[in-house]
Amino acid sequence: MSNEDLISVDYEIFGRVQGVFFRKYTQAEAKKLGLVGWVQNTGAGTVQGQLQGPRGKVKEMQEWLRSTGSPKSHITKAEFNNEKTVDSLEHSSFNIVK
């Protein structure tokens, strides 16, 4: 692990993000970047979750969530909240929450 700060950030993604394998692609991308956290569908038709990892990798993931998503998704808005530096990761992997 580099000496880069570890950060935690919550996110919510709006648009056509349910029923298009958004969570599965999000999990795969997060694991590829070495991030931990979770993702779940909401009752409001959005996808929300939390990312944790080195600042640079979290920023890459935020850009992916903002602009890429799954192939059939259509992202209209991405919100990121509660960004904070953490001493250690609170999750051991990146999970899809049902």
Protein Blocks (a to p, Z undefined) as FASTA:
>chain_A
ZZbdcdddddddedjfehklmmmmmmmmmmmnopacdddddfkopacddddddfklmmmm
mmmmmmnopmkbccfbdcdehiacdfbdfbfbdcddZZ
